[in-house]
Amino acid sequence: MKIYLGCIPCFARQAVEAAKMSTNNPATREKIVREALKKAAAIPFDKTPPHMGMEIHRIIRRTVGDTDPYKELKDRYNKKAIDIYGELKKLVQESDNRLETAVRIAIAGNIIDFGITTTDSIIHLTEVVEETLKKPFAINDFEQFSREIEKANRILYLADNAGEILFDRILIEEIPDYTRKVTVAVKGHPVINDATIEDARQVGLTDLVRVIENGSDAPGTILETCSREFIEEIEHSDLVISKGQGNYETLSESKYNVYFLLKAKCPVIAVDLGVEVGDIIIKKRK
């Protein structure tokens, strides 16, 4: 997915918010925002939105040092998610279709996205889960997904955000023979509230399956920025499960057998998918 005109206000908001979180110095904040706006003015529209998110956070690191301004938020939402793990498992165990319920729970976790949601937002996770369990899919390739999950021998699961990664664990645990078949990929460097290897450890994923870093500092999966290990993994995977908007934006035109699991949280994504804001999606890349 390429950059739309409607992405520009979001780039500006992300720059202001990230600048505020990374330093208390007004002059430094101003410098970060001004550089980010210059970059936004110049970025080609044939790039993806995560290309700009990557540039914003590179500007921050050049300006204030190698920092993770979202660390406290990520830890907080990992803990919030861990606290309701038992409730989520019970919902799956008591459902008529365990895999579909787990998919819905994984998509519910996609609301924990501070690239879209402001950092002062209060996200009520249990309410979001209840809503997502009842909501119809706007794009529903679940039946094909279910069949391919059974057949696949090698599955790559692309995690999105901290906190959300616990919801991903719920789905991974419903994949047949997941300890052998599933590899989870997280970001290679902190960017916004995207999940890193530390977040995977916090929610216990590293004890269940192989977890690799993708080598990139982009809030999505920009293949040319990823490590050789990651590229080899995606090339040899029978099936890729892609969580969230950033991964959709960067892989919607890729060559891989990808299923996108996400909630459409902004008008630009909704238009690109042909759905409404707030809709939930499980979509096979055609």
C-alpha positions in Angstrom: 0.0 0.0 0.0 1.3 3.4 -1.0 1.2 6.7 0.9 -2.1 8.6 0.5 -2.6 12.3 1.0 -4.6 11.5 4.1 -1.4 10.0 5.7 0.3 13.4 6.0 -1.6 14.7 9.1 -0.9 11.4 10.8 2.8 11.7 10.1 2.7 15.2 11.7 0.9 13.9 14.8 3.3 11.0 15.2 6.3 13.3 15.0 4.9 15.7 17.6 3.9 12.8 20.0 7.2 11.0 19.6 9.2 14.2 20.1 7.3 14.9 23.3 7.9 11.4 24.6 11.6 11.4 23.7 12.7 14.6 25.4 11.5 17.4 27.7 13.6 20.0 26.0 11.4 22.4 23.9 14.1 23.3 21.5 15.0 19.6 20.8 11.3 18.8 20.3 11.0 21.6 17.8 14.1 20.4 16.0 12.7 16.8 15.7 9.3 18.0 14.5 10.8 20.4 11.9 13.1 17.7 10.5 10.2 15.2 10.4 8.0 17.7 8.5 10.7 18.3 6.0 11.0 14.6 5.4 7.3 14.2 5.1 7.2 17.0 2.5 9.8 15.2 0.4 9.0 11.5 0.8 7.8 10.0 -2.5 4.1 8.9 -2.4 5.1 5.5 -4.0 6.6 4.6 -0.6 4.6 3.0 2.2 3.4 4.9 5.3 5.9 2.9 7.5 8.7 4.3 5.5 7.9 7.7 7.0 7.4 6.2 10.5 10.9 4.7 10.2 12.3 8.1 9.2 10.6 9.9 12.2 12.2 7.6 14.7 15.6 7.7 12.9 15.5 11.5 13.4 14.8 11.0 17.1 17.7 8.7 17.5 20.0 11.0 15.7 18.8 13.9 17.8 18.5 12.5 21.4 20.4 9.1 21.1 19.4 5.5 20.9 16.2 5.6 23.0 12.9 3.8 23.3 10.4 6.5 24.3 7.5 4.1 24.3 9.1 1.6 26.7 6.9 2.5 29.7 3.8 2.3 27.6 4.8 -1.1 26.1 5.6 -2.6 29.5 2.2 -1.3 30.8 0.2 -2.9 28.1 2.2 -6.2 28.2 1.2 -6.4 31.9 -2.5 -5.4 31.1 -2.6 -8.2 28.6 -0.9 -10.8 30.8 -3.4 -10.0 33.5 -6.3 -11.1 31.3 -4.5 -14.1 29.7 -6.6 -16.6 31.7 -9.9 -14.9 30.7 -8.8 -15.0 27.0 -7.9 -18.7 27.2 -11.2 -19.5 28.8 -13.1 -17.7 26.0 -11.3 -19.9 23.5 -11.7 -23.2 25.4 -15.5 -22.6 25.8 -16.2 -21.5 22.2 -17.7 -23.6 19.5 -14.8 -22.8 17.1 -11.6 -22.4 19.0 -9.5 -21.2 16.0 -12.0 -18.6 14.9 -12.3 -17.3 18.5 -8.5 -17.1 18.8 -8.3 -15.2 15.5 -10.9 -12.7 16.8 -9.0 -12.3 20.0 -5.7 -11.7 18.1 -7.5 -9.1 16.0 -8.9 -7.4 19.1 -5.4 -7.0 20.4 -4.6 -4.9 17.3 -6.3 -1.9 19.0 -3.1 -1.4 21.0 -1.5 0.8 18.4 0.1 4.1 19.3 1.0 4.8 15.7 -2.7 5.4 15.2 -4.1 5.9 18.8 -2.9 8.8 20.8 -0.6 7.8 23.7 -3.0 9.3 26.3 -5.8 7.1 25.2 -7.2 4.6 27.7 -7.8 1.2 26.0 -10.2 -1.0 27.7 -9.0 -4.4 26.5 -11.8 -6.6 27.8 -14.5 -4.4 26.2 -12.6 -4.5 22.9 -12.5 -8.3 23.1 -16.2 -8.6 23.8 -17.0 -6.3 20.9 -14.7 -8.2 18.5 -16.1 -11.6 19.3 -19.5 -10.4 18.2 -18.6 -8.3 15.2 -18.9 -9.8 11.7 -15.8 -9.8 9.5 -15.8 -7.2 6.8 -13.4 -9.4 4.8 -13.6 -13.0 5.8 -11.1 -15.5 4.4 -11.2 -17.6 7.6 -12.3 -20.9 6.1 -9.4 -20.9 3.7 -7.1 -19.7 6.5 -8.2 -22.7 8.6 -7.5 -25.2 5.8 -4.1 -23.7 5.0 -3.1 -23.7 8.7 -3.7 -27.4 8.9 -1.6 -28.1 5.8 1.3 -25.7 6.3 4.5 -27.1 7.7 6.3 -23.8 8.2 4.4 -20.7 9.4 5.9 -17.3 10.0 3.9 -15.1 12.4 4.6 -11.3 12.0 3.9 -9.7 15.4 2.8 -6.1 15.5 2.6 -4.3 18.9 3.6 -4.8 22.5 0.6 -5.9 24.6 -1.0 -7.2 21.4 1.7 -9.9 21.3 0.0 -11.6 24.2 -3.2 -11.8 22.1 -1.0 -13.3 19.4 0.1 -16.0 21.8 -3.6 -17.0 22.2 -3.9 -17.6 18.5 -0.5 -19.3 18.1 -1.4 -21.8 20.9 -4.4 -22.9 18.7 -2.3 -23.7 15.6 -1.8 -27.5 15.4 1.8 -28.5 16.3 2.7 -24.8 16.8 5.9 -25.5 18.7 7.4 -27.1 15.6 5.7 -25.2 12.8 5.6 -21.5 14.0 8.3 -18.9 14.0 7.4 -15.4 15.3 9.2 -12.4 14.0 9.4 -9.1 16.0 11.1 -5.8 15.2 14.9 -5.5 15.2 14.8 -2.2 17.0 12.3 -0.2 19.1 10.0 1.8 17.0 6.7 3.3 18.3 5.1 0.6 20.4 6.0 -2.3 18.1 6.9 -5.5 19.8 10.6 -6.4 20.2 12.3 -9.6 21.5 11.9 -8.2 25.1 8.2 -8.0 24.7 8.1 -11.5 23.4 10.0 -12.6 26.5 7.6 -10.7 28.8 4.5 -12.5 27.5 6.2 -16.0 27.5 6.4 -16.4 23.7 10.1 -17.2 23.7 9.4 -20.2 25.9 6.8 -21.6 23.4 8.2 -21.0 19.9 11.2 -19.8 18.0 11.3 -16.0 18.0 13.5 -14.0 15.6 14.2 -10.3 15.1 13.5 -9.0 11.6 16.6 -6.7 11.7 14.5 -3.6 10.8 13.7 -0.4 12.6 10.5 0.2 10.5 6.9 0.0 12.0 6.0 -2.6 9.4 7.9 -5.1 7.3 9.9 -3.2 4.8 11.8 -6.1 3.2 14.8 -4.1 2.0 15.5 -3.1 5.6 15.2 -6.7 7.0 18.0 -9.1 7.9 19.1 -12.0 5.8 17.8 -14.4 8.5 14.3 -12.9 8.2 14.3 -12.9 4.4 15.3 -16.6 4.4 12.5 -17.3 6.9 9.8 -15.6 4.9 11.0 -17.1 1.6 10.8 -20.6 3.0 7.5 -20.2 4.9 4.4 -21.9 3.5 2.2 -19.4 5.2 2.7 -15.9 6.7 0.3 -14.5 9.3 0.6 -10.7 9.3 -0.8 -8.7 12.2 -1.8 -5.1 12.0 -1.9 -2.1 9.7 1.9 -1.5 9.4 2.5 -5.1 8.1 -0.5 -4.8 5.8 0.8 -1.5 4.4 4.2 -3.0 3.6 3.3 -6.5 2.5 -0.1 -6.0 0.7 1.8 -6.1 -2.7 4.3 -8.7 -1.8 4.7 -12.1 -3.5 4.1 -14.2 -0.3 1.2 -16.3 0.8 0.0 -13.9 3.5 -3.1 -13.7 5.6 -3.6 -10.2 7.0 -5.3 -10.0 10.5 -6.2 -6.5 11.5 -8.7 -3.9 12.6 -9.1 -1.0 10.2 -8.3 1.9 12.5 -8.0 4.8 10.1 -9.8 6.1 7.0 -6.9 5.6 4.7 -6.6 1.9 5.5 -10.4 1.5 5.3 -10.4 3.0 1.8 -7.6 0.8 0.6 -9.3 -2.3 1.9 -12.8 -1.2 0.8 -14.2 -1.4 4.4 -15.4 0.9 7.1 -13.2 2.3 10.0 -13.6 -0.1 12.9 -14.1 -3.2 10.7 -12.2 -6.4 11.4 -10.5 -8.3 8.7 -8.9 -11.7 7.9 -7.8 -11.4 4.3 -5.6 -13.6 2.1 -3.3 -11.6 -0.2 -4.5 -12.2 -3.7 
